[in-house]
């Protein structure tokens, strides 16, 4: 049963354009956050960017979870 959520994510990556786009954007933000956290010192603009990226990343994840939840609910009804 542990594989089911990952299977559903994989299916959505292949079949749902919005989910795929959200996941790709989430990954891009994650990469940029890694670049920022690798620095020893962040300038004021970089600190602001880091906070903004974290918020945007969370918004994307929430939207992806909404899509997953809707799909699970649809499958449970069907």
TORKOL-543990 format. One record per residue: x, y, z of N, C-alpha, C in turn; residue number from 1. Coordinates in Angstrom, 1 decimal, padded with zeros to 4 digits. Example, Ala and Ser with C-alpha at 12.3 -4.5 7.8 and 13.67 -1.06 7.14 Angstrom:
BEGIN
+--------+--------+--------+--------+--------+--------+--------+--------+--------+-------+
|    n_u |    n_v |    n_w |   ca_u |   ca_v |   ca_w |    c_u |    c_v |    c_w | lumgu |
+--------+--------+--------+--------+--------+--------+--------+--------+--------+-------+
|  013.2 | -005.7 |  007.8 |  012.3 | -004.5 |  007.8 |  013.2 | -003.3 |  007.8 |     1 |
|  012.8 | -002.2 |  007.1 |  013.7 | -001.1 |  007.1 |  012.9 |  000.0 |  007.9 |     2 |
+--------+--------+--------+--------+--------+--------+--------+--------+--------+-------+
***
This chain:
BEGIN
+--------+--------+--------+--------+--------+--------+--------+--------+--------+-------+
|    n_u |    n_v |    n_w |   ca_u |   ca_v |   ca_w |    c_u |    c_v |    c_w | lumgu |
+--------+--------+--------+--------+--------+--------+--------+--------+--------+-------+
|  000.8 | -001.2 |  000.0 |  000.0 |  000.0 |  000.0 |  000.9 |  001.3 |  000.0 |     1 |
|  002.1 |  001.2 |  000.4 |  003.0 |  002.3 |  000.4 |  003.3 |  002.8 | -001.0 |     2 |
|  003.3 |  001.9 | -002.0 |  003.6 |  002.3 | -003.3 |  002.5 |  003.1 | -004.0 |     3 |
|  001.2 |  002.9 | -003.5 |  000.1 |  003.5 | -004.2 |  000.2 |  005.0 | -004.4 |     4 |
|  000.6 |  005.8 | -003.3 |  000.7 |  007.3 | -003.6 |  001.7 |  007.6 | -004.6 |     5 |
|  002.9 |  006.9 | -004.6 |  003.9 |  007.1 | -005.6 |  003.4 |  006.7 | -007.0 |     6 |
|  002.7 |  005.6 | -007.1 |  002.1 |  005.2 | -008.4 |  001.1 |  006.2 | -008.9 |     7 |
|  000.3 |  006.8 | -008.0 | -000.6 |  007.8 | -008.4 |  000.1 |  009.1 | -008.9 |     8 |
|  001.2 |  009.5 | -008.2 |  002.0 |  010.6 | -008.6 |  002.6 |  010.4 | -010.0 |     9 |
|  003.1 |  009.1 | -010.2 |  003.7 |  008.8 | -011.5 |  002.7 |  008.9 | -012.6 |    10 |
|  001.5 |  008.4 | -012.3 |  000.4 |  008.4 | -013.3 |  000.1 |  009.9 | -013.6 |    11 |
|  000.0 |  010.7 | -012.6 | -000.4 |  012.1 | -012.9 |  000.7 |  012.8 | -013.6 |    12 |
|  002.0 |  012.5 | -013.3 |  003.1 |  013.1 | -014.1 |  003.0 |  012.8 | -015.6 |    13 |
|  002.4 |  011.6 | -015.9 |  002.3 |  011.2 | -017.3 |  001.0 |  011.7 | -017.9 |    14 |
|  000.0 |  011.9 | -017.2 | -001.4 |  012.1 | -017.8 | -002.0 |  013.5 | -017.5 |    15 |
| -001.5 |  014.2 | -016.4 | -002.1 |  015.4 | -016.0 | -001.1 |  016.6 | -016.3 |    16 |
| -001.4 |  017.4 | -017.3 | -000.4 |  018.4 | -017.7 | -000.2 |  019.4 | -016.6 |    17 |
| -001.3 |  019.8 | -015.8 | -001.1 |  020.8 | -014.8 | -000.2 |  020.2 | -013.7 |    18 |
| -000.4 |  018.9 | -013.3 |  000.4 |  018.3 | -012.2 |  001.8 |  018.3 | -012.7 |    19 |
|  002.1 |  017.9 | -013.9 |  003.4 |  017.8 | -014.4 |  004.1 |  019.1 | -014.4 |    20 |
|  003.4 |  020.2 | -014.8 |  003.9 |  021.5 | -014.8 |  004.2 |  022.0 | -013.4 |    21 |
|  003.3 |  021.7 | -012.5 |  003.5 |  022.1 | -011.1 |  004.8 |  021.4 | -010.5 |    22 |
|  004.9 |  020.1 | -010.8 |  006.0 |  019.4 | -010.3 |  007.4 |  019.9 | -010.9 |    23 |
|  007.3 |  020.2 | -012.1 |  008.6 |  020.7 | -012.8 |  009.0 |  022.1 | -012.1 |    24 |
|  008.0 |  022.9 | -011.9 |  008.3 |  024.2 | -011.3 |  008.8 |  024.1 | -009.9 |    25 |
|  008.2 |  023.1 | -009.1 |  008.6 |  022.8 | -007.8 |  010.0 |  022.4 | -007.7 |    26 |
|  010.4 |  021.6 | -008.7 |  011.8 |  021.1 | -008.8 |  012.7 |  022.3 | -009.1 |    27 |
|  012.3 |  023.2 | -010.0 |  013.2 |  024.3 | -010.3 |  013.4 |  025.2 | -009.1 |    28 |
|  012.4 |  025.4 | -008.3 |  012.5 |  026.2 | -007.1 |  013.4 |  025.5 | -006.1 |    29 |
|  013.2 |  024.2 | -006.0 |  014.1 |  023.4 | -005.1 |  015.6 |  023.5 | -005.4 |    30 |
|  015.8 |  023.5 | -006.7 |  017.2 |  023.6 | -007.2 |  017.8 |  025.0 | -006.8 |    31 |
|  017.0 |  026.0 | -007.0 |  017.4 |  027.4 | -006.7 |  017.6 |  027.5 | -005.1 |    32 |
|  016.8 |  026.9 | -004.4 |  016.9 |  027.0 | -002.9 |  018.2 |  026.3 | -002.5 |    33 |
|  018.6 |  025.2 | -003.1 |  019.8 |  024.5 | -002.8 |  021.0 |  025.4 | -003.1 |    34 |
|  020.9 |  026.1 | -004.2 |  022.0 |  027.1 | -004.6 |  022.2 |  028.1 | -003.5 |    35 |
|  021.1 |  028.6 | -003.0 |  021.1 |  029.7 | -002.0 |  021.6 |  029.1 | -000.6 |    36 |
|  021.2 |  027.9 | -000.3 |  021.6 |  027.4 |  001.0 |  023.0 |  026.9 |  001.0 |    37 |
|  023.6 |  026.7 | -000.1 |  025.0 |  026.3 | -000.2 |  025.9 |  027.5 |  000.0 |    38 |
|  025.4 |  028.7 |  000.0 |  026.2 |  029.9 |  000.2 |  026.4 |  030.1 |  001.7 |    39 |
|  027.6 |  030.6 |  002.1 |  027.9 |  030.9 |  003.5 |  027.2 |  032.1 |  004.0 |    40 |
|  026.9 |  033.1 |  003.1 |  026.3 |  034.3 |  003.5 |  025.3 |  034.7 |  002.4 |    41 |
|  024.1 |  035.1 |  002.8 |  023.1 |  035.6 |  001.8 |  023.0 |  037.1 |  002.0 |    42 |
|  023.0 |  037.7 |  000.8 |  022.7 |  039.2 |  000.9 |  021.2 |  039.4 |  001.2 |    43 |
|  020.9 |  040.6 |  001.5 |  019.5 |  040.9 |  001.8 |  018.5 |  040.5 |  000.7 |    44 |
|  018.8 |  040.8 | -000.6 |  017.9 |  040.3 | -001.6 |  017.9 |  038.8 | -001.7 |    45 |
|  019.0 |  038.1 | -001.5 |  019.0 |  036.7 | -001.5 |  018.2 |  036.1 | -000.4 |    46 |
|  018.2 |  036.7 |  000.8 |  017.4 |  036.3 |  001.9 |  015.9 |  036.4 |  001.6 |    47 |
|  015.6 |  037.5 |  001.0 |  014.2 |  037.7 |  000.6 |  013.8 |  036.7 | -000.5 |    48 |
|  014.7 |  036.4 | -001.4 |  014.4 |  035.4 | -002.5 |  014.2 |  034.1 | -001.8 |    49 |
|  015.0 |  033.7 | -000.8 |  014.9 |  032.4 | -000.2 |  013.5 |  032.3 |  000.5 |    50 |
|  013.0 |  033.3 |  001.2 |  011.7 |  033.3 |  001.8 |  010.6 |  033.1 |  000.8 |    51 |
|  010.7 |  033.9 | -000.3 |  009.7 |  033.9 | -001.3 |  009.7 |  032.5 | -002.0 |    52 |
|  010.8 |  032.0 | -002.3 |  010.9 |  030.7 | -003.0 |  010.3 |  029.6 | -002.1 |    53 |
|  010.5 |  029.6 | -000.8 |  009.9 |  028.7 |  000.1 |  008.4 |  028.8 |  000.1 |    54 |
|  007.9 |  030.0 |  000.1 |  006.4 |  030.2 |  000.1 |  005.8 |  029.7 | -001.2 |    55 |
|  006.5 |  030.0 | -002.4 |  006.0 |  029.6 | -003.7 |  006.0 |  028.0 | -003.8 |    56 |
|  007.1 |  027.5 | -003.3 |  007.2 |  026.0 | -003.3 |  006.1 |  025.3 | -002.5 |    57 |
|  005.8 |  025.9 | -001.4 |  004.7 |  025.4 | -000.6 |  003.4 |  025.5 | -001.2 |    58 |
|  003.2 |  026.6 | -001.9 |  001.9 |  026.8 | -002.7 |  001.8 |  025.7 | -003.8 |    59 |
|  002.9 |  025.5 | -004.5 |  002.9 |  024.5 | -005.5 |  002.6 |  023.1 | -004.9 |    60 |
|  003.2 |  022.8 | -003.8 |  003.0 |  021.5 | -003.2 |  001.6 |  021.3 | -002.8 |    61 |
|  001.0 |  022.4 | -002.2 | -000.4 |  022.3 | -001.8 | -001.3 |  022.1 | -003.0 |    62 |
| -001.0 |  022.7 | -004.1 | -001.9 |  022.5 | -005.3 | -001.7 |  021.1 | -005.8 |    63 |
| -000.5 |  020.6 | -005.8 | -000.3 |  019.2 | -006.2 | -001.0 |  018.2 | -005.3 |    64 |
| -001.0 |  018.5 | -004.0 | -001.8 |  017.6 | -003.1 | -003.3 |  017.7 | -003.3 |    65 |
| -003.8 |  018.9 | -003.7 | -005.2 |  019.0 | -004.1 | -005.5 |  018.1 | -005.2 |    66 |
| -004.7 |  018.1 | -006.2 | -004.9 |  017.3 | -007.4 | -004.9 |  015.8 | -007.1 |    67 |
| -003.9 |  015.4 | -006.2 | -003.8 |  014.0 | -005.8 | -005.1 |  013.6 | -005.0 |    68 |
| -005.5 |  014.5 | -004.1 | -006.7 |  014.2 | -003.3 | -007.9 |  014.0 | -004.2 |    69 |
| -008.1 |  014.9 | -005.2 | -009.2 |  014.8 | -006.1 | -009.2 |  013.5 | -006.9 |    70 |
| -008.0 |  013.1 | -007.3 | -007.9 |  011.9 | -008.1 | -008.2 |  010.7 | -007.2 |    71 |
| -007.7 |  010.7 | -006.0 | -008.0 |  009.6 | -005.0 | -009.5 |  009.5 | -004.8 |    72 |
| -010.1 |  010.7 | -004.6 | -011.6 |  010.7 | -004.3 | -012.3 |  010.1 | -005.5 |    73 |
| -011.9 |  010.5 | -006.7 | -012.6 |  010.0 | -007.9 | -012.4 |  008.5 | -008.0 |    74 |
| -011.3 |  008.0 | -007.8 | -011.0 |  006.6 | -007.9 | -011.8 |  005.8 | -006.8 |    75 |
| -011.9 |  006.4 | -005.6 | -012.7 |  005.7 | -004.5 | -014.2 |  005.7 | -004.9 |    76 |
| -014.7 |  006.6 | -005.6 | -016.1 |  006.7 | -006.0 | -016.4 |  005.7 | -007.1 |    77 |
| -015.4 |  005.6 | -008.0 | -015.6 |  004.8 | -009.2 | -015.4 |  003.4 | -009.0 |    78 |
+--------+--------+--------+--------+--------+--------+--------+--------+--------+-------+
***
